[in-house]
Amino acid sequence: MLKKPELVFIPLPVMGHLVSTVELAKLLVHLNSNLSITVFIIKSPYESKITSYIDSLTALTTSTTAISSRIKFVNLPQSYPDDVSKFMITLVQSSNPGTARERGHLANEFGVPSYAFYTSGAGFLGLVFHTQVLHDEQNVEFVELKDSDTEFTVPTYANPVSTKLFPAGVFRPEGFSFFLNMAKGLREMKGIMVNTFSELESLAVDSLSNVARRTTHSSVVFLCFGSMGSFTADQVKEIAFALEQSGHRFLWSVRKTAKQVNGRLGNPTDYENVAEVLPEGFLERTAGIGMVIGWAPQVVVLAHPATGGFVSHCGWNSTLESIWFGVPMAAWPLYAEQQLNALTMDNGVGKQMREMSDKCKKTLMDGGSSRSMLCRFINDVIDNMP
């Protein structure tokens, strides 16, 4: 039976957003005869143009054409404050991509993907993302840059961008919070459709595509030291101080040093209360950016697109897994041959690691070296059967 997909659009009730969204809906139903779209409309009491436009859209649904009959408009009940400025705050809180995170969670509950239609250009989308990176990873406080002429190199623009060209709201606390939430909300979408075309913004589109390929969310540092790896209480505290000062997101597998049992060294174990070995207040201060766990499912973590770096003891299994998933490593060898494994990985970071990951996967494809060797092994076994 042929599937008949349905989409639900919730556009911001601003004329430019609404018109773009409706035009997109028309294009989509034109491209797929089985597709139907419902557009939720939030009416604004302050713009008569929007009201009249919505009325014309409602009339469109009575049309007998196949395309228009597959687009339905539903007015959402909405109460607004009398003051226009308060209305705009309500508008932002109810309709911006930052709170789209809640819509995304709702979509997840129903098992459907949540996408964003970005009605501005790709260049500005890149600026939104880069602003979040500057704030979260480089501690740039944009409120302090008001009236300055600071320039930033933004990947989606060919030339440095002066803060004088930024939207004025970025330099107000409430405006920047909106900007930051918008970036975070967009990152959590299944995908983003941008209202542009490649020939117009080739640099920006290529930049965003490259970011998507290497996963925008590759921002979490994973610290894990193998089944036998552990540190003293003093070392754990030093690592904690370093993580906190770095400001980076992290997932840290912390395990208790093994004890001697009947003259033999046992395996490291998880802490019953890991807070006892960490600096006082560390877990509370880093609650928004990090997580401390015991044993970690290493392969699952390395495979996750959020993982952008791996602090490892350089056991050979860990080394191969890191290469396979293309996650750059920071070497912290502890015992056995790990010092030499670290030497092998000395140049295997960043772009080189991603290239090595591609080579690693190709070895198991048709004609690949590992696949060929496996075939030779099987043939050799067969040839030597009695």
C-alpha positions as a printed NumPy array, in Angstrom:
array([[  0.   ,   0.   ,   0.   ],
       [  1.381,   3.41 ,  -1.008],
       [  2.211,   5.63 ,   1.961],
       [  0.582,   9.075,   2.098],
       [  2.872,  11.338,   4.134],
       [  1.492,  14.262,   6.086],
       [  3.388,  17.336,   7.268],
       [  2.464,  19.887,   9.922],
       [  3.859,  23.439,   9.63 ],
       [  3.88 ,  25.905,  12.545],
       [  5.146,  29.2  ,  11.072],
       [  6.05 ,  32.298,  13.027],
       [  3.084,  34.714,  12.672],
       [  5.129,  37.341,  10.863],
       [  4.32 ,  38.114,   7.247],
       [  7.704,  37.202,   5.791],
       [  7.768,  33.861,   7.608],
       [  4.158,  33.028,   6.821],
       [  4.357,  33.717,   3.087],
       [  7.601,  31.754,   2.721],
       [  6.137,  28.797,   4.58 ],
       [  2.983,  28.71 ,   2.472],
       [  4.971,  28.95 ,  -0.765],
       [  7.113,  26.038,   0.425],
       [  3.972,  24.041,   1.182],
       [  2.726,  24.663,  -2.355],
       [  6.031,  23.481,  -3.827],
       [  6.059,  20.331,  -1.736],
       [  2.539,  19.194,  -2.59 ],
       [  3.257,  19.947,  -6.244],
       [  6.307,  17.672,  -6.148],
       [  4.521,  14.789,  -4.428],
       [  0.917,  13.954,  -5.318],
       [  0.508,  11.833,  -2.173],
       [  1.647,  14.54 ,   0.239],
       [ -0.743,  16.615,   2.352],
       [  0.144,  19.552,   4.622],
       [ -1.572,  21.185,   7.579],
       [ -0.477,  24.729,   8.444],
       [ -1.201,  25.9  ,  11.975],
       [ -1.916,  29.637,  11.957],
       [ -1.305,  31.89 ,  14.959],
       [ -3.3  ,  35.054,  14.252],
       [ -1.82 ,  38.407,  15.15 ],
       [ -4.179,  41.136,  16.382],
       [ -1.662,  43.823,  15.413],
       [ -1.148,  43.225,  11.676],
       [ -4.155,  43.512,   9.426],
       [ -2.091,  42.288,   6.466],
       [ -1.576,  38.942,   8.156],
       [ -5.275,  38.639,   8.937],
       [ -6.279,  39.358,   5.332],
       [ -3.608,  37.011,   4.02 ],
       [ -4.864,  34.233,   6.289],
       [ -8.42 ,  34.87 ,   5.05 ],
       [ -7.215,  34.431,   1.475],
       [ -5.48 ,  31.195,   2.456],
       [ -8.664,  29.89 ,   4.033],
       [-10.504,  30.634,   0.801],
       [ -7.819,  28.693,  -1.039],
       [ -8.796,  25.485,   0.723],
       [-12.222,  25.601,  -0.912],
       [-10.591,  25.503,  -4.331],
       [-11.172,  22.421,  -6.432],
       [ -7.543,  22.14 ,  -7.606],
       [ -5.717,  19.   ,  -6.474],
       [ -2.799,  20.942,  -4.994],
       [ -4.75 ,  23.428,  -2.91 ],
       [ -7.06 ,  20.722,  -1.612],
       [ -4.051,  19.024,   0.016],
       [ -3.094,  22.131,   2.041],
       [ -5.21 ,  22.746,   5.119],
       [ -5.053,  25.789,   7.403],
       [ -6.001,  25.542,  11.059],
       [ -6.345,  28.643,  13.231],
       [ -4.855,  28.183,  16.697],
       [ -6.587,  29.92 ,  19.601],
       [ -4.206,  32.471,  21.049],
       [ -4.663,  35.237,  23.612],
       [ -2.307,  38.19 ,  23.479],
       [ -1.539,  41.03 ,  25.924],
       [ -2.759,  44.506,  25.084],
       [  0.744,  45.976,  24.943],
       [  2.494,  45.458,  21.59 ],
       [  5.944,  44.978,  23.162],
       [  4.568,  42.286,  25.456],
       [  2.933,  40.717,  22.414],
       [  6.295,  40.471,  20.66 ],
       [  7.805,  38.723,  23.706],
       [  4.884,  36.286,  23.729],
       [  5.386,  35.767,  20.003],
       [  9.054,  34.953,  20.417],
       [  8.436,  32.612,  23.339],
       [  5.708,  30.687,  21.542],
       [  7.15 ,  30.501,  18.058],
       [ 10.943,  30.762,  17.929],
       [ 13.158,  27.787,  17.001],
       [ 14.573,  27.768,  20.52 ],
       [ 11.288,  26.544,  21.928],
       [ 11.01 ,  24.365,  18.842],
       [ 12.988,  22.056,  21.101],
       [  9.71 ,  21.407,  22.93 ],
       [  8.   ,  20.684,  19.625],
       [ 10.846,  18.348,  18.801],
       [ 10.332,  16.478,  22.063],
       [  6.602,  16.3  ,  21.326],
       [  7.342,  14.978,  17.838],
       [  9.661,  12.392,  19.342],
       [  6.887,  11.207,  21.65 ],
       [  4.786,  10.471,  18.583],
       [  7.732,   8.884,  16.797],
       [  7.894,  11.466,  13.991],
       [ 10.862,  13.631,  12.941],
       [ 10.941,  17.376,  13.564],
       [ 12.445,  19.703,  10.943],
       [ 13.008,  23.441,  10.753],
       [ 12.298,  25.71 ,   7.772],
       [ 14.776,  28.566,   8.121],
       [ 13.285,  31.551,   6.319],
       [ 16.495,  33.633,   6.361],
       [ 19.616,  32.874,   4.329],
       [ 22.351,  30.294,   4.81 ],
       [ 24.931,  32.959,   5.645],
       [ 22.926,  34.216,   8.588],
       [ 22.188,  30.668,   9.752],
       [ 25.94 ,  30.118,   9.894],
       [ 26.303,  33.322,  11.913],
       [ 23.703,  32.073,  14.413],
       [ 25.584,  28.801,  14.875],
       [ 28.976,  30.516,  15.064],
       [ 27.728,  32.986,  17.664],
       [ 26.748,  30.06 ,  19.893],
       [ 30.198,  28.493,  19.428],
       [ 31.923,  31.78 ,  20.31 ],
       [ 29.841,  32.084,  23.459],
       [ 29.903,  28.451,  24.616],
       [ 33.434,  27.471,  23.661],
       [ 35.379,  30.756,  23.666],
       [ 33.435,  32.569,  26.404],
       [ 32.655,  35.593,  24.212],
       [ 30.111,  37.832,  25.969],
       [ 28.264,  39.683,  23.21 ],
       [ 26.456,  41.981,  25.633],
       [ 29.863,  43.491,  26.394],
       [ 30.528,  44.122,  22.678],
       [ 27.705,  46.645,  22.202],
       [ 28.857,  49.678,  20.163],
       [ 32.201,  47.999,  19.44 ],
       [ 33.656,  47.227,  16.007],
       [ 34.936,  43.745,  16.782],
       [ 35.343,  41.482,  13.763],
       [ 34.776,  37.727,  13.675],
       [ 35.686,  35.232,  10.988],
       [ 32.408,  33.423,  10.253],
       [ 32.702,  30.329,   8.003],
       [ 29.578,  31.211,   5.99 ],
       [ 30.879,  34.662,   4.952],
       [ 33.855,  35.375,   2.692],
       [ 34.965,  38.442,   4.69 ],
       [ 35.237,  39.093,   8.446],
       [ 31.927,  40.197,   9.966],
       [ 31.865,  43.287,  12.189],
       [ 29.67 ,  43.283,  15.271],
       [ 28.185,  46.507,  13.878],
       [ 26.404,  44.314,  11.336],
       [ 24.938,  41.929,  13.927],
       [ 21.239,  42.258,  14.849],
       [ 20.985,  44.839,  17.637],
       [ 19.121,  42.432,  19.897],
       [ 22.202,  40.221,  20.243],
       [ 23.753,  42.824,  22.541],
       [ 20.861,  42.793,  25.026],
       [ 20.649,  39.949,  27.591],
       [ 17.118,  38.886,  26.633],
       [ 17.894,  39.206,  22.919],
       [ 21.047,  37.133,  23.174],
       [ 19.206,  34.456,  25.158],
       [ 16.736,  34.24 ,  22.277],
       [ 19.606,  34.019,  19.779],
       [ 21.318,  31.286,  21.806],
       [ 18.123,  29.287,  22.242],
       [ 17.453,  29.555,  18.531],
       [ 20.85 ,  28.027,  17.737],
       [ 20.374,  25.224,  20.261],
       [ 16.853,  24.508,  19.061],
       [ 17.935,  24.349,  15.424],
       [ 20.762,  21.961,  16.254],
       [ 18.26 ,  19.522,  17.736],
       [ 16.168,  19.316,  14.583],
       [ 16.269,  16.239,  12.372],
       [ 17.113,  18.56 ,   9.504],
       [ 17.063,  22.226,   8.456],
       [ 15.651,  23.509,   5.17 ],
       [ 17.063,  26.943,   4.3  ],
       [ 15.225,  29.503,   2.17 ],
       [ 18.03 ,  29.977,  -0.372],
       [ 19.736,  28.285,  -3.317],
       [ 23.302,  27.057,  -3.773],
       [ 24.233,  29.363,  -6.647],
       [ 23.363,  32.443,  -4.565],
       [ 25.159,  31.432,  -1.355],
       [ 27.605,  28.778,  -2.514],
       [ 30.181,  29.517,   0.217],
       [ 27.587,  29.414,   2.985],
       [ 25.841,  26.314,   1.659],
       [ 29.144,  24.469,   1.238],
       [ 30.228,  25.508,   4.737],
       [ 26.997,  24.3  ,   6.348],
       [ 27.121,  21.084,   4.31 ],
       [ 30.655,  20.391,   5.51 ],
       [ 29.581,  21.026,   9.093],
       [ 26.68 ,  18.613,   8.647],
       [ 28.96 ,  15.954,   7.216],
       [ 31.305,  16.127,  10.165],
       [ 28.228,  16.555,  12.422],
       [ 27.546,  19.926,  13.923],
       [ 27.145,  18.328,  17.299],
       [ 30.724,  16.946,  17.464],
       [ 31.439,  19.005,  20.549],
       [ 31.635,  16.476,  23.399],
       [ 34.963,  15.251,  24.768],
       [ 34.819,  11.598,  25.842],
       [ 37.282,  10.496,  28.539],
       [ 37.601,   6.743,  28.975],
       [ 40.625,   4.653,  29.933],
       [ 39.695,   1.046,  29.311],
       [ 38.645,  -1.823,  31.537],
       [ 41.874,  -1.599,  33.587],
       [ 42.37 ,   2.157,  33.568],
       [ 41.992,   4.229,  36.726],
       [ 43.567,   7.181,  38.546],
       [ 44.367,   8.207,  42.093],
       [ 42.053,  10.599,  43.925],
       [ 44.51 ,  13.477,  43.398],
       [ 44.722,  12.768,  39.657],
       [ 40.935,  12.637,  39.37 ],
       [ 40.677,  16.063,  41.005],
       [ 43.27 ,  17.53 ,  38.612],
       [ 41.399,  16.147,  35.591],
       [ 38.168,  17.605,  36.986],
       [ 39.736,  21.056,  37.414],
       [ 41.03 ,  20.943,  33.83 ],
       [ 37.645,  19.917,  32.421],
       [ 35.82 ,  22.63 ,  34.322],
       [ 38.24 ,  25.332,  33.236],
       [ 38.094,  24.217,  29.599],
       [ 34.366,  24.918,  29.392],
       [ 33.92 ,  22.071,  26.901],
       [ 31.11 ,  19.537,  27.03 ],
       [ 32.327,  16.208,  28.314],
       [ 31.409,  12.636,  29.171],
       [ 33.877,  11.186,  31.668],
       [ 34.139,   7.553,  32.723],
       [ 35.63 ,   7.57 ,  36.233],
       [ 36.517,   4.28 ,  37.917],
       [ 37.949,   3.396,  41.32 ],
       [ 41.525,   2.1  ,  41.471],
       [ 41.691,  -1.702,  41.643],
       [ 42.52 ,  -3.384,  44.958],
       [ 44.73 ,  -6.357,  45.702],
       [ 42.67 ,  -9.5  ,  46.311],
       [ 44.547, -12.609,  47.547],
       [ 47.784, -11.212,  46.197],
       [ 46.337, -10.468,  42.789],
       [ 45.332,  -7.07 ,  41.387],
       [ 41.598,  -6.962,  40.664],
       [ 39.76 ,  -4.841,  38.11 ],
       [ 38.762,  -1.197,  38.628],
       [ 35.198,  -0.751,  39.894],
       [ 32.614,   2.   ,  39.749],
       [ 32.327,   4.474,  42.633],
       [ 29.223,   4.122,  44.762],
       [ 29.305,   7.907,  45.17 ],
       [ 31.605,   9.521,  42.617],
       [ 31.175,  12.947,  44.238],
       [ 33.455,  11.823,  47.067],
       [ 36.504,  11.834,  44.794],
       [ 35.65 ,  14.99 ,  42.809],
       [ 36.255,  18.63 ,  43.81 ],
       [ 33.474,  19.978,  46.011],
       [ 30.604,  21.331,  43.916],
       [ 32.09 ,  20.057,  40.635],
       [ 29.021,  18.059,  39.607],
       [ 26.703,  21.005,  40.317],
       [ 28.881,  23.535,  38.47 ],
       [ 29.24 ,  21.356,  35.386],
       [ 25.706,  19.936,  35.347],
       [ 24.828,  21.815,  32.168],
       [ 27.838,  20.77 ,  30.125],
       [ 29.16 ,  17.484,  31.442],
       [ 28.379,  14.078,  32.868],
       [ 30.439,  11.77 ,  35.071],
       [ 29.65 ,   8.056,  34.78 ],
       [ 31.171,   4.708,  35.727],
       [ 31.666,   2.012,  33.12 ],
       [ 30.971,   3.344,  29.626],
       [ 29.669,   1.579,  26.486],
       [ 32.66 ,   2.887,  24.53 ],
       [ 31.642,   1.825,  21.018],
       [ 28.199,   3.381,  21.41 ],
       [ 29.697,   6.661,  22.632],
       [ 32.342,   6.846,  19.898],
       [ 29.687,   6.129,  17.263],
       [ 27.493,   8.985,  18.48 ],
       [ 27.659,  12.165,  16.338],
       [ 27.994,  14.311,  19.468],
       [ 31.436,  12.862,  20.251],
       [ 34.132,  15.16 ,  18.905],
       [ 37.216,  14.029,  20.823],
       [ 38.473,  10.989,  22.72 ],
       [ 40.905,  11.131,  25.649],
       [ 42.114,   7.531,  25.715],
       [ 44.65 ,   5.184,  27.259],
       [ 45.412,   4.029,  23.705],
       [ 44.632,   0.366,  24.149],
       [ 44.696,  -1.165,  20.687],
       [ 40.951,  -1.919,  20.642],
       [ 40.217,   1.669,  21.662],
       [ 42.634,   2.948,  19.035],
       [ 40.97 ,   0.956,  16.248],
       [ 37.492,   1.97 ,  17.411],
       [ 38.499,   5.625,  17.462],
       [ 39.875,   5.349,  13.927],
       [ 36.795,   3.509,  12.67 ],
       [ 34.465,   6.26 ,  13.885],
       [ 36.838,   9.08 ,  12.897],
       [ 37.101,  10.554,  16.403],
       [ 40.372,  12.45 ,  17.058],
       [ 42.323,  11.119,  20.045],
       [ 44.292,  12.718,  22.849],
       [ 46.685,  10.02 ,  24.076],
       [ 47.089,   9.193,  27.77 ],
       [ 48.852,   5.79 ,  27.738],
       [ 48.912,   3.947,  31.051],
       [ 50.507,   0.494,  30.684],
       [ 51.5  ,  -2.399,  28.364],
       [ 52.127,  -1.361,  24.743],
       [ 50.023,   1.794,  25.016],
       [ 53.005,   4.169,  24.816],
       [ 53.867,   2.713,  21.408],
       [ 50.228,   2.784,  20.299],
       [ 50.203,   6.474,  21.179],
       [ 53.291,   6.922,  19.02 ],
       [ 51.445,   5.289,  16.12 ],
       [ 48.568,   7.741,  16.582],
       [ 50.831,  10.783,  16.932],
       [ 49.682,  12.273,  13.61 ],
       [ 46.163,  10.812,  13.585],
       [ 44.056,  13.905,  14.56 ],
       [ 41.472,  16.15 ,  12.946],
       [ 41.224,  15.902,   9.157],
       [ 43.855,  13.149,   9.062],
       [ 41.763,  11.056,  11.449],
       [ 38.696,  11.407,   9.24 ],
       [ 40.736,  10.405,   6.208],
       [ 42.111,   7.402,   8.077],
       [ 38.566,   6.459,   9.096],
       [ 37.535,   6.398,   5.432],
       [ 40.557,   4.25 ,   4.568],
       [ 39.746,   1.927,   7.475],
       [ 36.209,   1.311,   6.215],
       [ 37.374,   0.776,   2.623],
       [ 39.582,  -2.12 ,   3.707],
       [ 36.429,  -4.183,   4.295],
       [ 34.808,  -3.313,   0.95 ],
       [ 35.214,  -5.231,  -2.303],
       [ 38.875,  -5.057,  -3.246],
       [ 39.889,  -3.753,   0.176],
       [ 43.056,  -5.091,   1.798],
       [ 41.381,  -6.577,   4.884],
       [ 38.61 ,  -8.174,   2.848],
       [ 41.16 ,  -9.64 ,   0.441],
       [ 43.179, -11.042,   3.304],
       [ 40.074, -12.59 ,   4.876],
       [ 39.231, -14.22 ,   1.547],
       [ 42.786, -15.522,   1.277],
       [ 42.522, -16.952,   4.789],
       [ 39.246, -18.738,   3.993],
       [ 40.714, -20.108,   0.751],
       [ 43.844, -21.246,   2.583],
       [ 41.748, -23.071,   5.189],
       [ 39.729, -24.767,   2.46 ],
       [ 42.854, -25.728,   0.486],
       [ 44.388, -27.319,   3.571],
       [ 41.384, -29.324,   4.654],
       [ 42.152, -33.056,   4.881]])
